[in-house]
Amino acid sequence: MPSWKLCIFKRAVIVRHEAGEGTTDEIVATYTKLSTDEQQEVITAVNAELNSK
């Protein structure tokens, strides 16, 4: 996935997560147009950023 696309999805998932819309996995699952590999890439990036806070 291009870095710009990953950045957009990462920020969107983090904002939704902080708003209490669900877990990272649940939120990423709502993006049905992403492939399984892309979903996993977003989950990994989001978890890394959330763990660094």
PDBQT receptor file of N, H, CA, C and O in Angstrom, charges set to zero:
ATOM      1  N   MET A   1       0.854  -1.166   0.000  1.00  0.00    +0.000 N 
ATOM      2  CA  MET A   1       0.000   0.000   0.000  1.00  0.00    +0.000 C 
ATOM      3  C   MET A   1       0.903   1.233   0.000  1.00  0.00    +0.000 C 
ATOM      4  O   MET A   1       1.888   1.282   0.737  1.00  0.00    +0.000 OA
ATOM      5  N   PRO A   2       0.572   2.223  -0.820  1.00  0.00    +0.000 N 
ATOM      6  CA  PRO A   2       1.370   3.457  -0.824  1.00  0.00    +0.000 C 
ATOM      7  C   PRO A   2       1.337   4.132   0.559  1.00  0.00    +0.000 C 
ATOM      8  O   PRO A   2       0.348   4.039   1.285  1.00  0.00    +0.000 OA
ATOM      9  N   SER A   3       2.418   4.798   0.895  1.00  0.00    +0.000 N 
ATOM     10  H   SER A   3       3.222   4.874   0.305  1.00  0.00    +0.000 HD
ATOM     11  CA  SER A   3       2.515   5.409   2.225  1.00  0.00    +0.000 C 
ATOM     12  C   SER A   3       1.437   6.458   2.462  1.00  0.00    +0.000 C 
ATOM     13  O   SER A   3       0.959   6.600   3.588  1.00  0.00    +0.000 OA
ATOM     14  N   TRP A   4       1.039   7.204   1.418  1.00  0.00    +0.000 N 
ATOM     15  H   TRP A   4       1.426   7.089   0.503  1.00  0.00    +0.000 HD
ATOM     16  CA  TRP A   4      -0.003   8.224   1.586  1.00  0.00    +0.000 C 
ATOM     17  C   TRP A   4      -1.343   7.574   1.928  1.00  0.00    +0.000 C 
ATOM     18  O   TRP A   4      -2.111   8.113   2.725  1.00  0.00    +0.000 OA
ATOM     19  N   LYS A   5      -1.621   6.426   1.330  1.00  0.00    +0.000 N 
ATOM     20  H   LYS A   5      -0.998   5.988   0.682  1.00  0.00    +0.000 HD
ATOM     21  CA  LYS A   5      -2.883   5.724   1.584  1.00  0.00    +0.000 C 
ATOM     22  C   LYS A   5      -2.887   5.147   3.003  1.00  0.00    +0.000 C 
ATOM     23  O   LYS A   5      -3.893   5.217   3.709  1.00  0.00    +0.000 OA
ATOM     24  N   LEU A   6      -1.755   4.581   3.405  1.00  0.00    +0.000 N 
ATOM     25  H   LEU A   6      -0.938   4.524   2.832  1.00  0.00    +0.000 HD
ATOM     26  CA  LEU A   6      -1.636   4.036   4.754  1.00  0.00    +0.000 C 
ATOM     27  C   LEU A   6      -1.822   5.136   5.792  1.00  0.00    +0.000 C 
ATOM     28  O   LEU A   6      -2.495   4.934   6.803  1.00  0.00    +0.000 OA
ATOM     29  N   CYS A   7      -1.226   6.300   5.540  1.00  0.00    +0.000 N 
ATOM     30  H   CYS A   7      -0.680   6.464   4.718  1.00  0.00    +0.000 HD
ATOM     31  CA  CYS A   7      -1.331   7.429   6.466  1.00  0.00    +0.000 C 
ATOM     32  C   CYS A   7      -2.787   7.863   6.639  1.00  0.00    +0.000 C 
ATOM     33  O   CYS A   7      -3.231   8.124   7.757  1.00  0.00    +0.000 OA
ATOM     34  N   ILE A   8      -3.523   7.939   5.539  1.00  0.00    +0.000 N 
ATOM     35  H   ILE A   8      -3.162   7.727   4.631  1.00  0.00    +0.000 HD
ATOM     36  CA  ILE A   8      -4.936   8.348   5.603  1.00  0.00    +0.000 C 
ATOM     37  C   ILE A   8      -5.742   7.361   6.423  1.00  0.00    +0.000 C 
ATOM     38  O   ILE A   8      -6.490   7.760   7.316  1.00  0.00    +0.000 OA
ATOM     39  N   PHE A   9      -5.599   6.075   6.130  1.00  0.00    +0.000 N 
ATOM     40  H   PHE A   9      -4.992   5.750   5.404  1.00  0.00    +0.000 HD
ATOM     41  CA  PHE A   9      -6.370   5.070   6.853  1.00  0.00    +0.000 C 
ATOM     42  C   PHE A   9      -5.948   4.988   8.313  1.00  0.00    +0.000 C 
ATOM     43  O   PHE A   9      -6.789   4.808   9.194  1.00  0.00    +0.000 OA
ATOM     44  N   LYS A  10      -4.653   5.118   8.574  1.00  0.00    +0.000 N 
ATOM     45  H   LYS A  10      -3.970   5.265   7.859  1.00  0.00    +0.000 HD
ATOM     46  CA  LYS A  10      -4.161   5.073   9.956  1.00  0.00    +0.000 C 
ATOM     47  C   LYS A  10      -4.795   6.189  10.782  1.00  0.00    +0.000 C 
ATOM     48  O   LYS A  10      -5.293   5.945  11.881  1.00  0.00    +0.000 OA
ATOM     49  N   ARG A  11      -4.778   7.406  10.256  1.00  0.00    +0.000 N 
ATOM     50  H   ARG A  11      -4.374   7.604   9.364  1.00  0.00    +0.000 HD
ATOM     51  CA  ARG A  11      -5.349   8.542  10.990  1.00  0.00    +0.000 C 
ATOM     52  C   ARG A  11      -6.860   8.353  11.188  1.00  0.00    +0.000 C 
ATOM     53  O   ARG A  11      -7.384   8.629  12.267  1.00  0.00    +0.000 OA
ATOM     54  N   ALA A  12      -7.551   7.886  10.153  1.00  0.00    +0.000 N 
ATOM     55  H   ALA A  12      -7.125   7.662   9.276  1.00  0.00    +0.000 HD
ATOM     56  CA  ALA A  12      -9.002   7.685  10.256  1.00  0.00    +0.000 C 
ATOM     57  C   ALA A  12      -9.337   6.647  11.327  1.00  0.00    +0.000 C 
ATOM     58  O   ALA A  12     -10.260   6.846  12.116  1.00  0.00    +0.000 OA
ATOM     59  N   VAL A  13      -8.602   5.560  11.357  1.00  0.00    +0.000 N 
ATOM     60  H   VAL A  13      -7.852   5.398  10.716  1.00  0.00    +0.000 HD
ATOM     61  CA  VAL A  13      -8.861   4.504  12.341  1.00  0.00    +0.000 C 
ATOM     62  C   VAL A  13      -8.551   4.999  13.750  1.00  0.00    +0.000 C 
ATOM     63  O   VAL A  13      -9.297   4.705  14.684  1.00  0.00    +0.000 OA
ATOM     64  N   ILE A  14      -7.468   5.740  13.914  1.00  0.00    +0.000 N 
ATOM     65  H   ILE A  14      -6.861   5.979  13.155  1.00  0.00    +0.000 HD
ATOM     66  CA  ILE A  14      -7.113   6.254  15.242  1.00  0.00    +0.000 C 
ATOM     67  C   ILE A  14      -8.179   7.226  15.744  1.00  0.00    +0.000 C 
ATOM     68  O   ILE A  14      -8.562   7.171  16.913  1.00  0.00    +0.000 OA
ATOM     69  N   VAL A  15      -8.656   8.105  14.884  1.00  0.00    +0.000 N 
ATOM     70  H   VAL A  15      -8.345   8.150  13.935  1.00  0.00    +0.000 HD
ATOM     71  CA  VAL A  15      -9.701   9.052  15.282  1.00  0.00    +0.000 C 
ATOM     72  C   VAL A  15     -10.968   8.301  15.697  1.00  0.00    +0.000 C 
ATOM     73  O   VAL A  15     -11.577   8.621  16.718  1.00  0.00    +0.000 OA
ATOM     74  N   ARG A  16     -11.360   7.309  14.908  1.00  0.00    +0.000 N 
ATOM     75  H   ARG A  16     -10.866   7.049  14.079  1.00  0.00    +0.000 HD
ATOM     76  CA  ARG A  16     -12.556   6.530  15.251  1.00  0.00    +0.000 C 
ATOM     77  C   ARG A  16     -12.353   5.730  16.534  1.00  0.00    +0.000 C 
ATOM     78  O   ARG A  16     -13.274   5.598  17.340  1.00  0.00    +0.000 OA
ATOM     79  N   HIS A  17     -11.144   5.195  16.725  1.00  0.00    +0.000 N 
ATOM     80  H   HIS A  17     -10.395   5.301  16.071  1.00  0.00    +0.000 HD
ATOM     81  CA  HIS A  17     -10.834   4.427  17.932  1.00  0.00    +0.000 C 
ATOM     82  C   HIS A  17     -10.921   5.319  19.172  1.00  0.00    +0.000 C 
ATOM     83  O   HIS A  17     -11.495   4.929  20.189  1.00  0.00    +0.000 OA
ATOM     84  N   GLU A  18     -10.345   6.516  19.076  1.00  0.00    +0.000 N 
ATOM     85  H   GLU A  18      -9.879   6.832  18.250  1.00  0.00    +0.000 HD
ATOM     86  CA  GLU A  18     -10.376   7.444  20.206  1.00  0.00    +0.000 C 
ATOM     87  C   GLU A  18     -11.780   7.970  20.477  1.00  0.00    +0.000 C 
ATOM     88  O   GLU A  18     -12.073   8.405  21.591  1.00  0.00    +0.000 OA
ATOM     89  N   ALA A  19     -12.649   7.937  19.473  1.00  0.00    +0.000 N 
ATOM     90  H   ALA A  19     -12.411   7.584  18.568  1.00  0.00    +0.000 HD
ATOM     91  CA  ALA A  19     -14.042   8.356  19.652  1.00  0.00    +0.000 C 
ATOM     92  C   ALA A  19     -14.888   7.230  20.249  1.00  0.00    +0.000 C 
ATOM     93  O   ALA A  19     -16.071   7.417  20.534  1.00  0.00    +0.000 OA
ATOM     94  N   GLY A  20     -14.270   6.062  20.434  1.00  0.00    +0.000 N 
ATOM     95  H   GLY A  20     -13.309   5.910  20.203  1.00  0.00    +0.000 HD
ATOM     96  CA  GLY A  20     -14.980   4.952  21.068  1.00  0.00    +0.000 C 
ATOM     97  C   GLY A  20     -15.840   4.141  20.132  1.00  0.00    +0.000 C 
ATOM     98  O   GLY A  20     -16.805   3.514  20.571  1.00  0.00    +0.000 OA
ATOM     99  N   GLU A  21     -15.516   4.136  18.845  1.00  0.00    +0.000 N 
ATOM    100  H   GLU A  21     -14.732   4.645  18.488  1.00  0.00    +0.000 HD
ATOM    101  CA  GLU A  21     -16.333   3.410  17.873  1.00  0.00    +0.000 C 
ATOM    102  C   GLU A  21     -16.034   1.916  17.834  1.00  0.00    +0.000 C 
ATOM    103  O   GLU A  21     -16.709   1.179  17.115  1.00  0.00    +0.000 OA
ATOM    104  N   GLY A  22     -15.058   1.458  18.575  1.00  0.00    +0.000 N 
ATOM    105  H   GLY A  22     -14.510   2.057  19.159  1.00  0.00    +0.000 HD
ATOM    106  CA  GLY A  22     -14.748   0.031  18.610  1.00  0.00    +0.000 C 
ATOM    107  C   GLY A  22     -13.259  -0.199  18.656  1.00  0.00    +0.000 C 
ATOM    108  O   GLY A  22     -12.470   0.736  18.796  1.00  0.00    +0.000 OA
ATOM    109  N   THR A  23     -12.883  -1.475  18.535  1.00  0.00    +0.000 N 
ATOM    110  H   THR A  23     -13.524  -2.234  18.421  1.00  0.00    +0.000 HD
ATOM    111  CA  THR A  23     -11.478  -1.829  18.537  1.00  0.00    +0.000 C 
ATOM    112  C   THR A  23     -10.881  -1.555  17.160  1.00  0.00    +0.000 C 
ATOM    113  O   THR A  23     -11.605  -1.328  16.190  1.00  0.00    +0.000 OA
ATOM    114  N   THR A  24      -9.587  -1.580  17.089  1.00  0.00    +0.000 N 
ATOM    115  H   THR A  24      -8.998  -1.764  17.876  1.00  0.00    +0.000 HD
ATOM    116  CA  THR A  24      -8.903  -1.357  15.817  1.00  0.00    +0.000 C 
ATOM    117  C   THR A  24      -9.359  -2.377  14.779  1.00  0.00    +0.000 C 
ATOM    118  O   THR A  24      -9.640  -2.017  13.636  1.00  0.00    +0.000 OA
ATOM    119  N   ASP A  25      -9.434  -3.640  15.171  1.00  0.00    +0.000 N 
ATOM    120  H   ASP A  25      -9.206  -3.932  16.099  1.00  0.00    +0.000 HD
ATOM    121  CA  ASP A  25      -9.850  -4.691  14.231  1.00  0.00    +0.000 C 
ATOM    122  C   ASP A  25     -11.273  -4.470  13.735  1.00  0.00    +0.000 C 
ATOM    123  O   ASP A  25     -11.549  -4.641  12.547  1.00  0.00    +0.000 OA
ATOM    124  N   GLU A  26     -12.174  -4.091  14.632  1.00  0.00    +0.000 N 
ATOM    125  H   GLU A  26     -11.950  -3.951  15.596  1.00  0.00    +0.000 HD
ATOM    126  CA  GLU A  26     -13.566  -3.850  14.243  1.00  0.00    +0.000 C 
ATOM    127  C   GLU A  26     -13.681  -2.685  13.269  1.00  0.00    +0.000 C 
ATOM    128  O   GLU A  26     -14.440  -2.756  12.302  1.00  0.00    +0.000 OA
ATOM    129  N   ILE A  27     -12.942  -1.627  13.516  1.00  0.00    +0.000 N 
ATOM    130  H   ILE A  27     -12.326  -1.570  14.301  1.00  0.00    +0.000 HD
ATOM    131  CA  ILE A  27     -12.994  -0.444  12.660  1.00  0.00    +0.000 C 
ATOM    132  C   ILE A  27     -12.420  -0.758  11.288  1.00  0.00    +0.000 C 
ATOM    133  O   ILE A  27     -13.020  -0.401  10.274  1.00  0.00    +0.000 OA
ATOM    134  N   VAL A  28     -11.275  -1.415  11.239  1.00  0.00    +0.000 N 
ATOM    135  H   VAL A  28     -10.788  -1.705  12.062  1.00  0.00    +0.000 HD
ATOM    136  CA  VAL A  28     -10.650  -1.737   9.953  1.00  0.00    +0.000 C 
ATOM    137  C   VAL A  28     -11.548  -2.672   9.143  1.00  0.00    +0.000 C 
ATOM    138  O   VAL A  28     -11.575  -2.587   7.915  1.00  0.00    +0.000 OA
ATOM    139  N   ALA A  29     -12.271  -3.550   9.805  1.00  0.00    +0.000 N 
ATOM    140  H   ALA A  29     -12.249  -3.618  10.802  1.00  0.00    +0.000 HD
ATOM    141  CA  ALA A  29     -13.167  -4.475   9.105  1.00  0.00    +0.000 C 
ATOM    142  C   ALA A  29     -14.283  -3.748   8.359  1.00  0.00    +0.000 C 
ATOM    143  O   ALA A  29     -14.871  -4.307   7.433  1.00  0.00    +0.000 OA
ATOM    144  N   THR A  30     -14.580  -2.512   8.748  1.00  0.00    +0.000 N 
ATOM    145  H   THR A  30     -14.102  -2.058   9.500  1.00  0.00    +0.000 HD
ATOM    146  CA  THR A  30     -15.631  -1.764   8.049  1.00  0.00    +0.000 C 
ATOM    147  C   THR A  30     -15.159  -1.224   6.711  1.00  0.00    +0.000 C 
ATOM    148  O   THR A  30     -15.976  -0.800   5.892  1.00  0.00    +0.000 OA
ATOM    149  N   TYR A  31     -13.850  -1.232   6.475  1.00  0.00    +0.000 N 
ATOM    150  H   TYR A  31     -13.186  -1.575   7.139  1.00  0.00    +0.000 HD
ATOM    151  CA  TYR A  31     -13.294  -0.782   5.198  1.00  0.00    +0.000 C 
ATOM    152  C   TYR A  31     -13.193  -1.991   4.271  1.00  0.00    +0.000 C 
ATOM    153  O   TYR A  31     -12.114  -2.556   4.093  1.00  0.00    +0.000 OA
ATOM    154  N   THR A  32     -14.315  -2.382   3.687  1.00  0.00    +0.000 N 
ATOM    155  H   THR A  32     -15.192  -1.923   3.831  1.00  0.00    +0.000 HD
ATOM    156  CA  THR A  32     -14.404  -3.618   2.910  1.00  0.00    +0.000 C 
ATOM    157  C   THR A  32     -13.668  -3.562   1.577  1.00  0.00    +0.000 C 
ATOM    158  O   THR A  32     -13.401  -4.611   0.990  1.00  0.00    +0.000 OA
ATOM    159  N   LYS A  33     -13.335  -2.390   1.085  1.00  0.00    +0.000 N 
ATOM    160  H   LYS A  33     -13.552  -1.538   1.561  1.00  0.00    +0.000 HD
ATOM    161  CA  LYS A  33     -12.610  -2.274  -0.186  1.00  0.00    +0.000 C 
ATOM    162  C   LYS A  33     -11.126  -2.583  -0.038  1.00  0.00    +0.000 C 
ATOM    163  O   LYS A  33     -10.439  -2.802  -1.036  1.00  0.00    +0.000 OA
ATOM    164  N   LEU A  34     -10.623  -2.605   1.197  1.00  0.00    +0.000 N 
ATOM    165  H   LEU A  34     -11.181  -2.428   2.007  1.00  0.00    +0.000 HD
ATOM    166  CA  LEU A  34      -9.216  -2.943   1.427  1.00  0.00    +0.000 C 
ATOM    167  C   LEU A  34      -9.046  -4.457   1.352  1.00  0.00    +0.000 C 
ATOM    168  O   LEU A  34      -9.905  -5.212   1.809  1.00  0.00    +0.000 OA
ATOM    169  N   SER A  35      -7.930  -4.891   0.773  1.00  0.00    +0.000 N 
ATOM    170  H   SER A  35      -7.232  -4.278   0.402  1.00  0.00    +0.000 HD
ATOM    171  CA  SER A  35      -7.626  -6.321   0.762  1.00  0.00    +0.000 C 
ATOM    172  C   SER A  35      -7.247  -6.756   2.180  1.00  0.00    +0.000 C 
ATOM    173  O   SER A  35      -7.020  -5.928   3.062  1.00  0.00    +0.000 OA
ATOM    174  N   THR A  36      -7.186  -8.053   2.371  1.00  0.00    +0.000 N 
ATOM    175  H   THR A  36      -7.370  -8.725   1.655  1.00  0.00    +0.000 HD
ATOM    176  CA  THR A  36      -6.814  -8.583   3.682  1.00  0.00    +0.000 C 
ATOM    177  C   THR A  36      -5.414  -8.122   4.070  1.00  0.00    +0.000 C 
ATOM    178  O   THR A  36      -5.169  -7.781   5.227  1.00  0.00    +0.000 OA
ATOM    179  N   ASP A  37      -4.497  -8.111   3.105  1.00  0.00    +0.000 N 
ATOM    180  H   ASP A  37      -4.696  -8.389   2.165  1.00  0.00    +0.000 HD
ATOM    181  CA  ASP A  37      -3.129  -7.655   3.379  1.00  0.00    +0.000 C 
ATOM    182  C   ASP A  37      -3.110  -6.179   3.753  1.00  0.00    +0.000 C 
ATOM    183  O   ASP A  37      -2.393  -5.777   4.669  1.00  0.00    +0.000 OA
ATOM    184  N   GLU A  38      -3.894  -5.375   3.048  1.00  0.00    +0.000 N 
ATOM    185  H   GLU A  38      -4.477  -5.702   2.303  1.00  0.00    +0.000 HD
ATOM    186  CA  GLU A  38      -3.957  -3.942   3.357  1.00  0.00    +0.000 C 
ATOM    187  C   GLU A  38      -4.570  -3.710   4.730  1.00  0.00    +0.000 C 
ATOM    188  O   GLU A  38      -4.105  -2.853   5.480  1.00  0.00    +0.000 OA
ATOM    189  N   GLN A  39      -5.608  -4.465   5.062  1.00  0.00    +0.000 N 
ATOM    190  H   GLN A  39      -5.986  -5.161   4.452  1.00  0.00    +0.000 HD
ATOM    191  CA  GLN A  39      -6.224  -4.331   6.385  1.00  0.00    +0.000 C 
ATOM    192  C   GLN A  39      -5.209  -4.654   7.472  1.00  0.00    +0.000 C 
ATOM    193  O   GLN A  39      -5.132  -3.951   8.479  1.00  0.00    +0.000 OA
ATOM    194  N   GLN A  40      -4.434  -5.710   7.276  1.00  0.00    +0.000 N 
ATOM    195  H   GLN A  40      -4.497  -6.281   6.458  1.00  0.00    +0.000 HD
ATOM    196  CA  GLN A  40      -3.436  -6.091   8.274  1.00  0.00    +0.000 C 
ATOM    197  C   GLN A  40      -2.354  -5.025   8.392  1.00  0.00    +0.000 C 
ATOM    198  O   GLN A  40      -1.862  -4.755   9.488  1.00  0.00    +0.000 OA
ATOM    199  N   GLU A  41      -1.986  -4.426   7.280  1.00  0.00    +0.000 N 
ATOM    200  H   GLU A  41      -2.386  -4.645   6.389  1.00  0.00    +0.000 HD
ATOM    201  CA  GLU A  41      -0.978  -3.358   7.289  1.00  0.00    +0.000 C 
ATOM    202  C   GLU A  41      -1.473  -2.153   8.091  1.00  0.00    +0.000 C 
ATOM    203  O   GLU A  41      -0.710  -1.552   8.847  1.00  0.00    +0.000 OA
ATOM    204  N   VAL A  42      -2.745  -1.805   7.926  1.00  0.00    +0.000 N 
ATOM    205  H   VAL A  42      -3.365  -2.293   7.312  1.00  0.00    +0.000 HD
ATOM    206  CA  VAL A  42      -3.331  -0.683   8.666  1.00  0.00    +0.000 C 
ATOM    207  C   VAL A  42      -3.389  -1.022  10.154  1.00  0.00    +0.000 C 
ATOM    208  O   VAL A  42      -3.044  -0.190  10.993  1.00  0.00    +0.000 OA
ATOM    209  N   ILE A  43      -3.815  -2.219  10.480  1.00  0.00    +0.000 N 
ATOM    210  H   ILE A  43      -4.096  -2.894   9.798  1.00  0.00    +0.000 HD
ATOM    211  CA  ILE A  43      -3.903  -2.643  11.885  1.00  0.00    +0.000 C 
ATOM    212  C   ILE A  43      -2.532  -2.566  12.549  1.00  0.00    +0.000 C 
ATOM    213  O   ILE A  43      -2.408  -2.075  13.671  1.00  0.00    +0.000 OA
ATOM    214  N   THR A  44      -1.511  -3.049  11.862  1.00  0.00    +0.000 N 
ATOM    215  H   THR A  44      -1.612  -3.448  10.950  1.00  0.00    +0.000 HD
ATOM    216  CA  THR A  44      -0.155  -3.019  12.405  1.00  0.00    +0.000 C 
ATOM    217  C   THR A  44       0.311  -1.589  12.640  1.00  0.00    +0.000 C 
ATOM    218  O   THR A  44       0.889  -1.288  13.684  1.00  0.00    +0.000 OA
ATOM    219  N   ALA A  45       0.063  -0.710  11.678  1.00  0.00    +0.000 N 
ATOM    220  H   ALA A  45      -0.407  -0.955  10.830  1.00  0.00    +0.000 HD
ATOM    221  CA  ALA A  45       0.488   0.688  11.804  1.00  0.00    +0.000 C 
ATOM    222  C   ALA A  45      -0.255   1.395  12.932  1.00  0.00    +0.000 C 
ATOM    223  O   ALA A  45       0.346   2.148  13.699  1.00  0.00    +0.000 OA
ATOM    224  N   VAL A  46      -1.562   1.153  13.035  1.00  0.00    +0.000 N 
ATOM    225  H   VAL A  46      -2.050   0.541  12.412  1.00  0.00    +0.000 HD
ATOM    226  CA  VAL A  46      -2.369   1.793  14.082  1.00  0.00    +0.000 C 
ATOM    227  C   VAL A  46      -1.925   1.309  15.456  1.00  0.00    +0.000 C 
ATOM    228  O   VAL A  46      -1.737   2.111  16.371  1.00  0.00    +0.000 OA
ATOM    229  N   ASN A  47      -1.758  -0.005  15.600  1.00  0.00    +0.000 N 
ATOM    230  H   ASN A  47      -1.911  -0.656  14.857  1.00  0.00    +0.000 HD
ATOM    231  CA  ASN A  47      -1.342  -0.533  16.904  1.00  0.00    +0.000 C 
ATOM    232  C   ASN A  47       0.028  -0.005  17.312  1.00  0.00    +0.000 C 
ATOM    233  O   ASN A  47       0.260   0.282  18.486  1.00  0.00    +0.000 OA
ATOM    234  N   ALA A  48       0.934   0.123  16.347  1.00  0.00    +0.000 N 
ATOM    235  H   ALA A  48       0.746  -0.111  15.393  1.00  0.00    +0.000 HD
ATOM    236  CA  ALA A  48       2.263   0.661  16.660  1.00  0.00    +0.000 C 
ATOM    237  C   ALA A  48       2.170   2.096  17.152  1.00  0.00    +0.000 C 
ATOM    238  O   ALA A  48       2.855   2.474  18.102  1.00  0.00    +0.000 OA
ATOM    239  N   GLU A  49       1.332   2.894  16.514  1.00  0.00    +0.000 N 
ATOM    240  H   GLU A  49       0.775   2.587  15.742  1.00  0.00    +0.000 HD
ATOM    241  CA  GLU A  49       1.198   4.300  16.948  1.00  0.00    +0.000 C 
ATOM    242  C   GLU A  49       0.487   4.401  18.287  1.00  0.00    +0.000 C 
ATOM    243  O   GLU A  49       0.882   5.204  19.132  1.00  0.00    +0.000 OA
ATOM    244  N   LEU A  50      -0.555   3.602  18.499  1.00  0.00    +0.000 N 
ATOM    245  H   LEU A  50      -0.876   2.949  17.813  1.00  0.00    +0.000 HD
ATOM    246  CA  LEU A  50      -1.276   3.667  19.773  1.00  0.00    +0.000 C 
ATOM    247  C   LEU A  50      -0.392   3.195  20.928  1.00  0.00    +0.000 C 
ATOM    248  O   LEU A  50      -0.489   3.724  22.035  1.00  0.00    +0.000 OA
ATOM    249  N   ASN A  51       0.461   2.213  20.680  1.00  0.00    +0.000 N 
ATOM    250  H   ASN A  51       0.539   1.784  19.781  1.00  0.00    +0.000 HD
ATOM    251  CA  ASN A  51       1.352   1.709  21.727  1.00  0.00    +0.000 C 
ATOM    252  C   ASN A  51       2.483   2.678  22.036  1.00  0.00    +0.000 C 
ATOM    253  O   ASN A  51       3.070   2.617  23.117  1.00  0.00    +0.000 OA
ATOM    254  N   SER A  52       2.794   3.565  21.108  1.00  0.00    +0.000 N 
ATOM    255  H   SER A  52       2.318   3.614  20.230  1.00  0.00    +0.000 HD
ATOM    256  CA  SER A  52       3.874   4.520  21.342  1.00  0.00    +0.000 C 
ATOM    257  C   SER A  52       3.416   5.755  22.108  1.00  0.00    +0.000 C 
ATOM    258  O   SER A  52       4.240   6.569  22.524  1.00  0.00    +0.000 OA
ATOM    259  N   LYS A  53       2.118   5.895  22.293  1.00  0.00    +0.000 N 
ATOM    260  H   LYS A  53       1.449   5.234  21.954  1.00  0.00    +0.000 HD
ATOM    261  CA  LYS A  53       1.585   7.067  23.013  1.00  0.00    +0.000 C 
ATOM    262  C   LYS A  53       1.678   6.885  24.494  1.00  0.00    +0.000 C 
ATOM    263  O   LYS A  53       1.277   7.769  25.251  1.00  0.00    +0.000 OA
TER     264      LYS A  53
